[in-house]
């Protein structure tokens, strides 16, 4: 099973300002010269020594995750934030050879659905787009996105066969070869994470969540989302000292993600849903804090962690 992140920002698409981009470029140029590099031939060598995020940042698009089988033959999409446009562009390179698409919706905050009208298979005759959601209002909300004057193409003019399938919490359902089970997340509006199982591997999608419950006892039936996971993807938009005045906003911290990992022996965790106001430097500073905290945390015995970036793919 493969998991690819097409959007990792939270709340709103957000890129570096021109001033921030200039400062980052200047920093890289100084490092280039400090290392003794001088010629154009040295550029590739210098860049090969850098992490991708240190050069270009973590990404600008909001939440969209692609889950694929190891042979790339089967696929699920989770949420339709602005990152789904990048996925659509990639599918276009193969002329949308795949004719059936399966989209799981966690909830309806705008950052998770704003890209749906830009998912090109909606407009292609012969394509089928199936939406899966626990909440009963999914069809109405998707229909309303394709409505003038909000969007130039009305829902009734879409060429694809569009279907809406209601999921039940805690009930496993097989979708395009994947076993999918919804679990309730800690969020002010109903929001469901998904446990996805395929080929003996398990992926837990936990975005958006405030992670106010981190033990099996606190979670009750929702603990099933986190048990025996090979990979968890989780919301870590804030840091713990911000939570007093952001309580109830539905977003978590790296500390809470680590607590879940320690309590459930999760093998890998990738954190994201970065705040739209967070610069590259801000995210790097939070990551350094996370690194220091992790070294002393019980999760360090069981878990590998990182911050996710746009277009990153993890193979389980």
C-alpha positions in Angstrom: 0.0 0.0 0.0 1.2 3.5 -0.8 0.1 6.8 0.7 0.7 10.1 -1.1 0.1 13.6 0.3 -1.2 16.0 -2.3 -2.0 18.8 0.2 -0.7 19.3 3.7 -1.8 22.8 4.6 -4.7 23.5 7.0 -7.6 26.0 6.9 -6.5 27.8 3.7 -4.0 27.3 0.9 -0.9 29.3 1.8 2.5 29.9 0.2 5.5 31.9 1.3 5.3 35.6 0.6 7.7 37.0 -2.0 9.7 38.5 0.8 9.9 35.1 2.6 10.9 33.4 -0.6 13.6 35.9 -1.3 15.0 35.4 2.3 15.0 31.7 1.8 16.8 32.0 -1.6 19.4 34.3 0.0 20.0 31.8 2.8 20.6 29.0 0.3 22.9 31.1 -1.7 25.0 31.9 1.4 25.2 28.2 2.3 26.2 27.4 -1.3 29.1 29.9 -1.2 30.1 29.0 2.4 30.6 25.4 1.3 33.1 26.5 -1.3 30.8 25.9 -4.3 31.2 28.4 -7.1 30.2 27.0 -10.5 26.8 25.9 -12.1 28.1 22.3 -12.0 28.1 22.5 -8.2 24.4 23.4 -8.0 23.1 19.8 -8.3 25.6 18.6 -5.8 24.6 21.3 -3.3 20.9 20.6 -3.8 21.4 16.8 -3.3 22.8 17.6 0.1 19.7 19.4 1.2 16.3 18.1 2.2 13.6 19.0 -0.3 11.6 20.9 2.3 14.7 23.1 3.2 14.7 24.2 -0.4 11.1 24.5 -1.4 9.0 24.3 1.8 6.3 21.9 2.7 3.7 22.9 0.2 0.8 25.2 -0.4 -2.3 23.1 -0.9 -4.9 21.9 1.6 -5.8 18.4 2.5 -5.9 15.6 -0.2 -4.4 12.2 0.3 -4.2 9.4 -2.2 -4.0 5.7 -1.1 -2.9 3.2 -3.7 -2.3 -0.5 -3.9 1.3 -1.5 -4.2 0.8 -2.2 -7.9 -0.9 1.2 -8.5 -4.0 -0.6 -9.9 -6.4 0.4 -7.1 -6.9 3.9 -5.6 -8.8 5.8 -3.0 -8.8 9.6 -2.5 -9.4 11.2 0.9 -10.8 14.7 0.9 -10.9 17.3 -1.8 -8.9 20.2 -0.6 -7.0 22.3 -3.2 -4.4 19.4 -3.4 -6.9 17.4 -5.4 -6.2 19.7 -8.4 -2.5 18.5 -8.4 -3.7 14.9 -8.3 -6.1 15.6 -11.2 -3.3 17.1 -13.2 -1.3 14.0 -12.7 -4.1 11.7 -13.8 -4.5 13.9 -16.9 -1.1 12.9 -18.1 -2.5 9.4 -18.6 -5.6 10.8 -20.2 -7.7 9.6 -17.2 -7.3 6.0 -18.2 -8.8 5.0 -15.0 -12.6 5.5 -15.3 -13.8 5.1 -11.7 -12.8 7.3 -8.8 -13.5 6.8 -5.1 -13.5 9.9 -2.8 -13.8 9.6 1.0 -14.9 12.7 2.8 -14.0 13.3 6.4 -16.0 16.5 6.9 -17.1 19.7 5.2 -14.9 22.5 6.4 -14.0 24.4 3.3 -10.3 23.5 3.2 -11.3 19.9 2.7 -13.7 20.4 -0.2 -12.7 23.6 -2.0 -10.8 21.6 -4.7 -13.6 19.3 -5.7 -14.9 21.4 -8.6 -11.4 21.2 -10.1 -11.2 17.4 -10.1 -11.5 16.9 -13.9 -13.1 13.4 -14.0 -16.4 15.1 -13.0 -16.5 16.6 -16.5 -15.5 13.5 -18.5 -18.2 11.3 -20.1 -17.7 7.6 -19.2 -16.1 8.4 -15.8 -17.7 7.5 -12.5 -17.0 9.5 -9.3 -18.2 7.9 -6.1 -18.3 9.8 -2.8 -18.3 8.0 0.5 -19.2 9.8 3.7 -20.8 9.2 7.1 -22.6 12.5 7.2 -25.9 12.5 5.4 -25.6 16.0 3.8 -22.7 15.0 1.6 -24.7 15.0 -1.7 -26.2 18.4 -1.0 -22.9 20.0 -0.2 -21.1 18.6 -3.3 -24.0 19.7 -5.5 -23.9 23.2 -4.0 -20.2 23.5 -5.0 -21.2 23.2 -8.6 -23.6 26.1 -8.7 -23.6 29.5 -10.3 -22.4 32.1 -9.3 -20.1 30.1 -7.1 -18.8 28.0 -10.0 -19.3 28.4 -13.7 -20.5 24.8 -14.3 -23.7 23.6 -12.7 -24.0 20.2 -11.2 -26.6 19.1 -13.8 -24.1 19.8 -16.5 -21.4 17.4 -15.2 -20.7 14.6 -17.6 -19.6 11.9 -15.2 -21.8 9.4 -13.4 -21.7 10.8 -9.8 -22.8 8.6 -6.9 -23.1 9.1 -3.1 -22.7 6.2 -0.7 -23.4 6.6 3.0 -21.0 5.0 5.4 -21.8 3.9 9.0 -19.4 4.6 11.9 -17.3 1.6 12.9 -18.7 -0.5 10.1 -16.0 -2.0 7.8 -16.8 -1.6 4.1 -14.8 -2.8 1.1 -14.2 0.0 -1.4 -12.2 -0.7 -4.6 -10.3 -3.5 -2.8 -9.6 -1.6 0.4 -11.2 -2.3 3.8 -12.4 1.1 5.1 -13.7 1.8 8.6 -14.8 5.3 9.8 -14.1 6.4 13.3 -15.1 9.7 15.0 -12.4 12.3 15.5 -12.2 15.0 18.1 -13.6 18.0 16.2 -16.3 20.6 16.8 -18.3 19.5 13.7 -18.7 15.8 12.9 -15.5 14.6 11.4 -14.5 11.0 10.7 -11.1 9.5 10.3 -10.6 6.4 8.3 -8.8 3.1 9.0 -7.7 1.7 5.6 -6.4 -1.9 5.3 -4.9 -3.6 2.3 -2.4 -6.3 1.7 -1.8 -6.8 5.4 -1.0 -3.1 6.1 -3.1 -0.6 8.0 -3.2 3.2 7.5 -4.9 5.6 9.9 -6.1 8.9 8.6 -6.7 11.3 11.5 -7.2 14.7 10.0 -8.8 16.9 11.4 -8.6 16.1 15.1 -7.8 17.9 18.3 -6.7 14.6 19.8 -8.3 15.4 23.2 -8.5 11.6 23.7 -5.2 9.7 23.4 -5.7 6.6 25.5 -7.7 3.4 24.8 -9.9 4.2 27.8 -10.7 7.7 26.6 -11.3 6.7 23.0 -13.5 3.8 23.6 -14.7 2.4 20.3 -12.7 5.0 18.4 -9.5 3.4 19.6 -9.9 1.0 16.7 -8.6 3.8 14.4 -5.2 3.6 16.0 -4.6 0.0 16.9 -1.8 -1.9 15.0 -1.2 0.9 12.5 1.7 0.8 10.1 1.2 4.5 9.3 -0.8 7.3 10.9 -1.4 10.7 9.3 -2.5 13.3 11.9 -3.3 16.9 12.4 -0.6 18.9 14.3 -1.5 22.5 13.4 -0.6 24.0 16.7 1.8 23.6 19.7 0.6 22.8 23.2 0.9 26.2 24.7 -1.5 27.6 22.0 -4.3 25.2 23.0 -5.7 27.2 25.9 -7.1 29.8 23.5 -7.6 27.4 20.6 -9.4 24.7 22.5 -12.4 23.4 20.6 -11.0 24.4 17.2 -10.5 20.8 16.2 -6.7 20.8 15.5 -4.0 19.0 17.4 -0.3 19.2 18.3 2.8 17.0 17.8 2.7 16.3 21.6 -0.7 14.7 21.3 0.3 12.8 18.1 3.3 11.3 20.0 1.0 10.4 22.9 -1.2 8.4 20.5 1.9 6.7 19.0 3.2 5.7 22.5 -0.1 4.4 23.7 -0.8 2.4 20.6 2.7 1.5 19.4 2.1 3.1 16.0 5.0 2.3 13.6 5.1 5.5 11.6 3.4 8.9 12.0 3.4 11.8 9.6 2.1 15.2 10.8 0.7 18.1 8.8 -2.3 20.4 8.5 0.1 23.3 8.9 -1.4 26.7 9.8 -1.8 29.0 6.9 0.2 31.7 8.7 3.1 29.4 9.4 6.2 30.2 7.4 8.8 27.6 6.4 10.9 28.9 9.4 7.9 28.5 11.7 7.4 24.9 10.6 11.1 24.1 10.9 11.2 25.5 14.4 8.2 23.4 15.5 9.8 20.4 14.0 13.0 21.0 16.0 10.8 21.2 19.2 9.2 18.0 18.2 12.6 16.3 17.7 13.7 17.3 21.2 10.4 16.2 22.8 10.5 12.9 20.9 13.9 11.8 22.2 12.4 11.8 25.7 9.0 10.3 24.8 8.0 6.7 25.2 7.0 6.6 21.5 10.6 6.8 20.6 10.8 3.1 21.3 8.2 2.1 18.7 7.7 4.9 16.2 9.3 6.7 13.3 8.0 10.2 12.7 8.3 13.2 10.4 6.4 16.2 9.1 4.7 15.5 5.7 5.3 17.5 2.6 3.3 17.9 -0.6 3.8 15.1 -3.2 5.6 12.9 -0.6 4.8 9.2 -1.0 5.1 6.6 1.7 5.2 2.9 0.8 4.1 0.5 3.5 
